[in-house]
Amino acid sequence: MSREVFEIVEKMNKKDLKTQLALQCAPLLTGIKLSNLLTVKCSSVEDVENLFQDTEITVHTLYRTEYRATLFLFREAELIDYLERKEVREALAMFGYQTISLIDIFEKLCARYQKYMTDHQSFPHELGLLLGYPACDVLGFIENQGQNYLYSGYWKVYGNVQEAMTTFNRYNEAREKVIRMVFRGMEIPTIMAV
């Protein structure tokens, strides 16, 4: 993050939903990422759902406690296209998913994520696939137990470093752009349309 943008972030209200979206979901908002996680106060879930109601972004609650909620935001058509890739389908099958139906995937993923959060069971690594991470990097992370990666950014890279670095740079540029827009008072739907 550039010094200028860092200084802007320091001036922003971190509890404001637009600020949280700028910090956590800028690549999704700008259309260069197919999905994102967003963690908010439970009182903000309805605001998030309303914000994206008439957009191409769908909101699915992944996990909820008394105070916080983890939301999975995604562009449905893009996510389905990604899940239909051969290497992604094969990786999902390794995690026990027999179909790429989003209803079936979310049902199983939510149950596994809840067990991870409440019972400290193993992390559902298929979440990386749903976030658009390359299958080779998700599987490499599991095989290497998070070690021996070639590069680390938004995720740990075990495959194509150059491609990942290009993606990470695009995500960083999107975040800086969206932070500036939010700071200038632009609304999220307007940012999505730019």
N, C-alpha and C positions, 0 to 999 in steps of 0.2 A: 504494500500500500504506500502510495506516495506521501510525502510529508504533508502536502496541502490537504489531501483527503483525510489523513490521520487527524489533522487539526479540525477539519469539518466534523468528523465523527465525535471528537471530544466535545464539541458544542451541541451535539444532537441529544435529544431525550431518548436514551436507550430502551425505555419502557414503551415508547410510542410504537404502534403496530407498523406504521410505514417505515420507521427506522429499522425495526426487526426484519421486515421483508427485504429492505435494501441490503442489510448485512448478511442475511441467511439465504436469500433466494434470488439475488440479482441475475445470475445466469438463466434461471427459469423465466423470470419476468421479461428478459430481453430476447427470449426465444432460442438461445443457443444450448439449452439443457432441457432434457425431457422430463425431469422430475427433481424434487428437492424435499428435504425434511424441513419442517418449521416447528420450533418449540415455542409455545406461548402460554400465558396464563389461561386457565380454563374459561375465565370470563371473556376472553378474546376469540374463542373458537367460532361463535356465531358471527362475529364481525368478519373473520376470515372467510367463512362460508358465504356470507353476503357479498363481500368484496369480489369474489370470483364467480358468483352465481351465473352471470351472463357472459362468461368468457370461455376460452378454450382450456382453461386450467380447472381441473377437478380437485376437490379436497376430500381426503379420506382420513379419518382419525385412526392412527396406528396404535396409540396408547394414551391412556388418561389416568391421572391420579386426582386426588382431591383439589390440587392446586395448579398442576401443569398438564399440558396436552402436547403430544408429539403428533404432528399432522404430516401426512404424505401428500404433497401437491404434485400434480402431474398433468401432462398433455396426453390425453388418452390415445389418440391415433399414433403419435410418435412412440409412446411406450409399447403399444401392441406391435408396431413394426419392429422395434428393437427386440422384443421378446420372441419374435418369429425367426430371428437369425439362428442359424443352425447351432453355432457354438453356445449361444445363450440358452436355447431349448435344451441342449445336452447338459449344460451345467445345472439348469433348473431340475432336470430329471434326476441328477445326482443328489439333489436336496429333497427328492421325494415328490416333486410336482409332476403330475401326470398330464396336465393341461396348461395352456397359457391363458385360460379364462381368468380375467382380472378378479371376478367374484371369488373363484376358488383360491387364487393366489393370495388375495387379501385375507380371506378367512384363515388360511393356514399361517400366513406371515404374522398376522395380529396375535394369534394364539402363541406362536413361538416367541414373538417379541415380548409379550406379557410374561411368559415363563422366564425369559432372560432378565427382565426388569424386576420381577417380584421374587422369583425362586433362584435367581443367579445361575440358571441353566445356560448352556452354551449360546453364544450370540448367533442369530440367524443370518449367516453370511450372504444368503440369497438377497438380502436387502441391497447389497452392493450392486447386484445385477439390475434390480429395479431402479436404482439411482443412475443407471447408465454406465457404470464402470465396466471396462472390458472384462470379458469372462476370464481371460488368461490372468488378469491381475487379481480377480476375486479368488480363483483357484490357487494361484501362486501364493497369496496371503495365507490361505489355509494350509497348504503343503509346507510352507516355511514358517508357520506359526508367527507371522508378522515380522520375521527377521529376513535378512539377506536380500532385501529389496534393492532395486537398481536406482530408484529415485522416489522421493516422497513429496507429495503436494496435497491435493484434495483427497487423494488416496495413495496407497503404496503401490508402486509400479514394478511389475515383474516381467512385463512384455516390452512393448514399443515405447521407449523413453522419449524419443523425439516427438512422437504423436501426443503423448501425455503432456509433455511440457508445453506444446502448442495449445492444447486444450486448457491447461492451467492458466496460461497467459490470457487466453480469451475470457476465462472466468474472472480473473483479476480485473481486466479492463471493464467488463460488464459491471462488476461490483463498484468500481470507482465511478463509472458513468451514472449508475443508479443512485449512489450516495449523493452525488452532486445534484441530481435532479430532485431528489426528495428534500435536500437541504434548501433548494430554491422554491420549494412549495408545490412541486408537481404531484398530482394524484397518481396512484398506482395504475388505474386504467389508461391514463394518458401515457404513462411510461411504457406500458405494454404495447401501445399503438405506435410508438416512435420507431 
